[in-house]
Amino acid sequence: MESRYNPAAIEEKWQQVWTEQGLDLAPESIDKPKYYALSMFPYPSGNLHMGHVRNYTITDVIARHKRMQGYRVLHPMGWDAFGLPAENAAIERGIPPAQWTHQNIEHMRSQLKPLGLSIDWSREVVTCSPDYYHWTQWLFLQFLQAGLAYQKEAMVNWDPIDQTVLANEQVDNQGKSWRSGALVERRLLRQWFLKITDYAEQLLNDLDKLTGWPDRVKLMQENWIGKSTGAQVIFKTMAGDHLPVFTTRPDTLWGATFMVLSPEHPLVEKLTTPEQAEVIKAYQSAAASQSEIDRTAEDKEKTGVWTGSYAVNPVNDEKIPVWIADYVLMGYGTGAIMAVPAHDQRDFEFAKTFNLPIKVVVQPVGQSLDAAPLTADALTTAYVQEGVLVHSGALDGVVAGKGAGQSVEAAVKWLEANGKGTGTVTYRLRDWLISRQRYWGSPIPVIHCPTCGTVPVPDADLPVLLPEEVEFSGRGPSPLSKLESWINVPCPTCGTPARRETDTMDTFMCSSWYYLRYPDAGNPGQAFDPTKVNDWMPVDQYVGGIEHAILHLLYSRFFTKVLRDRGLLKVDEPFSRLLTQGMVQAATYKIRRRVSISHLNTLMLLIPVIPTQVRNWKSSTKKCLSLSTMALTRRMCWQSMGQILRACLFCSKHRLKKIWNGMMQM
C-alpha cells in the first residue's frame, strides 16, 4: 500500500471496491436494528453546488456511523424531477422536458458519485418516470376514494397577453408576467384540491410527538395551521341574504359598525346598487391585479368601496353599511368580516379613512359604566387592552378576554342561547391546491363524462402517460389541453365520449411520498409493499433546508396520516428526527426578499463544485470542508478567494493527511 497520502488514487480505488462489494446496499434481512437516513432529494437543475455537498455529507456521516454501530442502514437517493424549469427549457431552447431533465440527472449523478457518498443507488427514484408517477396517480385516487380530493373554483394568476396561467414565481414584484410583461390578473378557474383541513387538528396536536424536530420548525407549522376559536355569526342583508362571519372576538359584536367583503365575494354583484356599479367594478379589477401578499400587507394604505347596501347586525338589529376592500380575501374564512373599529387596528384605520362610525364597547378596568370616559373621539388607535364590556346588552360589565368566564365565552353562550350564532373552531390552513395548468407534471387520473360526471381512471389503465408529441409555445393554455387526440377518450364506466383532465399535479405531490418508495423502489405492482415500508419507517434522520419547513414537511405529514388511515402504513409521522442545515451562499448574496426556488437554484450556480478553486479537490476534502466551517444549522458564506475558505481548506487537507499518516504508522 502506498504510504504517501495520494487522495486521487486512494478515493478512486476504494470507491470501486465499495461498489463491487455492495457495502452501501441496504440489507434485506431484518436481523439487525434498522436506521433510515435521508437527505431531501434534489431538483435536477443541471449542476451540483456546495449546498448539495453539505446536505448529503451530513447524512453520509450519519449512515456510516450507524453501520459501524451494527445497524442495517437505508441511505438512498432520487430526483424531484417534475417542475416548471424543464417546461421553460422546452419553450426557450426547443428541448423536450424529459430530455432536458434526464440529461441534467445524468450530469448531476456523474458529479455525485465521485464524492464517495455511501448511497444505495439501486433504490434511485426519478419522479418524472412513469414507473414512479404511476403510483403518484394511484395515491391521488386513494385520496379521491376517501373523499379527500375535490374540485372547486379558485383564484389563479392570469397573463392576459399569453392567455395562460402563471405560477407565483412567474409574477414579478410589480405584479407583471416575467415573460410577456403584462399586468397579471386574478381569475377564477376550476381546480383540484386535497382536503388537508380535515387533518388540521391531528397535524397540530401531533407536533408534540416530534421531539426530534427543531422547535423553530414546529412553531412555523403551528402558526401555518393557525387554529382559532370563536363563533360564526350570520348577518343578513336588507334583502334577506345570509352573510356568515367568523370572529375570534364575538364579545365585540355590539361594536360592529360596518361590514367588509372580499371583492370576489359572490354576493357583491347582488349587493351593489346601480349608482355604485361602475366604481365597484373598477375596484374589483384593481384588486384582481394584486397578489395576496400585497393585498394584506400591514403597511398598505386602506382602500375600499361602499356597495350601496346595508346588513343587519344580529345582536342589536342596527343597520350597518357593507363595503368591499382588497385586504379581505375570499380564500380565508368566509370572505366577509364584521368591522369593530374601536377595538381592531385595521378596522380603525379603515374607519378613519372613510369617516365611518366608531363605537366603544370595551372600557378600561375600573372606569364607570355611566361615565364611559373612553370615547370614539378620544381614540388615536384601536383600544385592544384589557377591560370590561359596555354598551353590550346582557354582557355589560363582563371582563373582556378569552379566559374561562370572560367575555368571549359569555358571548358564545349568549349567541347560541338566542339563536344568533354558534361556537366554532377554524384554521388558517387552507385546502391544498394541487392543480397546475402545465405539461411537465403527473397527469391527474380522472375523466370527465357528460353522463357519469368525474370518473377515476381504472387502476388497470394507470399510468396516464404524458404524451410526447406536444407543442411548447409559452402562449395559451396548457399544451395538454390542446391535444385532442390525447384528451378525447371513452368513459371507462359507460363508454360515452368523454374528456381527460388536462391539469397536472403540483410537484409537492411527488415529494410528499418519495420516502415511502425507497424501501421498495423496484416494485412494479405496488406503490410499496406495506410490510417493507412499515419495517423501515419512520425515517430516523431527515436532513434538508428550513425553507421546506411548512409546505413539503406538512404535506408529507398529511400524506402519512391519510395512508395510515387507508391501512397502508402503521406510523403516525414520517420523520422522527429533522436537521435543517444552513444554506450555502455566495459571498455577494444577501437575503432582501422572498425568492423562488428557480431563483435560488440560479444563485446557487454561483458556487458550484466543479470550477475554479474546487476543481482539483478530492471528495474527502470537499466533504470535510463542508462540515468543518461552522455549525450545521447555520448559513455558510462561500468566499471564493477569502482567507476563511483557504484556511478551512488547508485544515481539512491537513487533517486528512494526518489521519492517513497515523494509519500508516499503526
C-alpha positions, 0 to 999 in steps of 0.5 A, a space after each residue: 500500500 502506498 504510504 504517501 497520502 495520494 487522495 486521487 488514487 486512494 478515493 478512486 480505488 476504494 470507491 470501486 471496491 465499495 461498489 463491487 462489494 455492495 457495502 452501501 446496499 441496504 440489507 434485506 434481512 431484518 436481523 439487525 436494528 434498522 436506521 433510515 437516513 435521508 437527505 431531501 432529494 434534489 431538483 435536477 437543475 443541471 449542476 451540483 453546488 456546495 449546498 448539495 455537498 453539505 446536505 448529503 455529507 451530513 447524512 453520509 456521516 450519519 449512515 456510516 456511523 450507524 453501520 459501524 454501530 451494527 445497524 442495517 442502514 437505508 441511505 438512498 437517493 432520487 430526483 424531484 424531477 417534475 417542475 416548471 424549469 424543464 417546461 421553460 427549457 422546452 419553450 426557450 431552447 426547443 428541448 423536450 422536458 424529459 430530455 432536458 431533465 434526464 440529461 441534467 440527472 445524468 450530469 448531476 449523478 456523474 458529479 455525485 458519485 465521485 464524492 464517495 457518498 455511501 448511497 444505495 443507488 439501486 433504490 434511485 427514484 426519478 419522479 418524472 418516470 412513469 414507473 414512479 408517477 404511476 403510483 403518484 396517480 394511484 395515491 391521488 385516487 386513494 385520496 379521491 376514494 376517501 373523499 379527500 380530493 375535490 374540485 372547486 373554483 379558485 383564484 389563479 394568476 392570469 397573463 392576459 397577453 399569453 392567455 395562460 396561467 402563471 405560477 407565483 414565481 412567474 409574477 414579478 414584484 410589480 405584479 407583471 408576467 416575467 415573460 410577456 410583461 403584462 399586468 397579471 390578473 386574478 381569475 377564477 378557474 376550476 381546480 383540484 384540491 386535497 382536503 388537508 383541513 380535515 387533518 388540521 387538528 391531528 397535524 397540530 396536536 401531533 407536533 408534540 410527538 416530534 421531539 426530534 424536530 427543531 422547535 423553530 420548525 414546529 412553531 412555523 407549522 403551528 402558526 401555518 395551521 393557525 387554529 382559532 376559536 370563536 363563533 360564526 355569526 350570520 348577518 343578513 342583508 336588507 334583502 334577506 341574504 345570509 352573510 356568515 362571519 367568523 370572529 375570534 372576538 364575538 364579545 365585540 359584536 355590539 361594536 360592529 359598525 360596518 361590514 367588509 367583503 372580499 371583492 370576489 365575494 359572490 354576493 357583491 354583484 347582488 349587493 351593489 346598487 346601480 349608482 355604485 356599479 361602475 366604481 365597484 367594478 373598477 375596484 374589483 379589477 384593481 384588486 384582481 391585479 394584486 397578489 395576496 401578499 400585497 393585498 394584506 400587507 400591514 403597511 398598505 394604505 386602506 382602500 375600499 368601496 361602499 356597495 350601496 347596501 346595508 346588513 343587519 347586525 344580529 345582536 342589536 338589529 342596527 343597520 350597518 353599511 357593507 363595503 368591499 376592500 382588497 385586504 379581505 380575501 375570499 380564500 380565508 374564512 368566509 370572505 366577509 368580516 364584521 368591522 369593530 373599529 374601536 377595538 381592531 387596528 385595521 378596522 380603525 384605520 379603515 374607519 378613519 379613512 372613510 369617516 365611518 362610525 366608531 363605537 366603544 364597547 370595551 372600557 378600561 378596568 375600573 372606569 364607570 359604566 355611566 361615565 364611559 370616559 373612553 370615547 370614539 373621539 378620544 381614540 388615536 388607535 384601536 383600544 385592544 387592552 384589557 377591560 370590561 364590556 359596555 354598551 353590550 346588552 346582557 354582557 355589560 360589565 363582563 371582563 373582556 378576554 378569552 379566559 374561562 368566564 370572560 367575555 368571549 365565552 359569555 358571548 358564545 353562550 349568549 349567541 347560541 342561547 338566542 339563536 344568533 350564532 354558534 361556537 366554532 373552531 377554524 384554521 388558517 390552513 387552507 385546502 391544498 391546491 394541487 392543480 397546475 395548468 402545465 405539461 411537465 407534471 403527473 397527469 391527474 387520473 380522472 375523466 370527465 363524462 357528460 353522463 357519469 360526471 368525474 370518473 377515476 381512471 381504472 387502476 388497470 389503465 394507470 399510468 396516464 402517460 404524458 404524451 410526447 408529441 406536444 407543442 411548447 409555445 409559452 402562449 395559451 393554455 396548457 399544451 395538454 389541453 390542446 391535444 385532442 387526440 390525447 384528451 378525447 377518450 371513452 368513459 371507462 364506466 359507460 363508454 360515452 365520449 368523454 374528456 381527460 383532465 388536462 391539469 397536472 399535479 403540483 410537484 409537492 405531490 411527488 415529494 410528499 411520498 418519495 420516502 415511502 418508495 425507497 424501501 421498495 423502489 423496484 416494485 412494479 405492482 405496488 406503490 410499496 409493499 406495506 410490510 417493507 415500508 412499515 419495517 423501515 419507517 419512520 425515517 430516523 434522520 431527515 436532513 434538508 433546508 428550513 425553507 421546506 419547513 411548512 409546505 413539503 414537511 406538512 404535506 408529507 405529514 398529511 400524506 402519512 396520516 391519510 395512508 395510515 388511515 387507508 391501512 397502508 402504513 402503521 406510523 403516525 409521522 414520517 420523520 422522527 428526527 429533522 436537521 435543517 442545515 444552513 444554506 450555502 451562499 455566495 459571498 455577494 448574496 444577501 437575503 432582501 426578499 422572498 425568492 423562488 426556488 428557480 431563483 435560488 437554484 440560479 444563485 446557487 450556480 454561483 458556487 458550484 463544485 466543479 470550477 475554479 478553486 474546487 476543481 482539483 479537490 478530492 471528495 474527502 476534502 470537499 466533504 470535510 470542508 463542508 462540515 468543518 466551517 461552522 455549525 450545521 444549522 447555520 448559513 455558510 458564506 462561500 468566499 471564493 478567494 477569502 482567507 476563511 475558505 483557504 484556511 478551512 481548506 488547508 485544515 481539512 487537507 491537513 487533517 486528512 493527511 494526518 489521519 492517513 499518516 497515523 494509519 500508516 504508522 499503526 
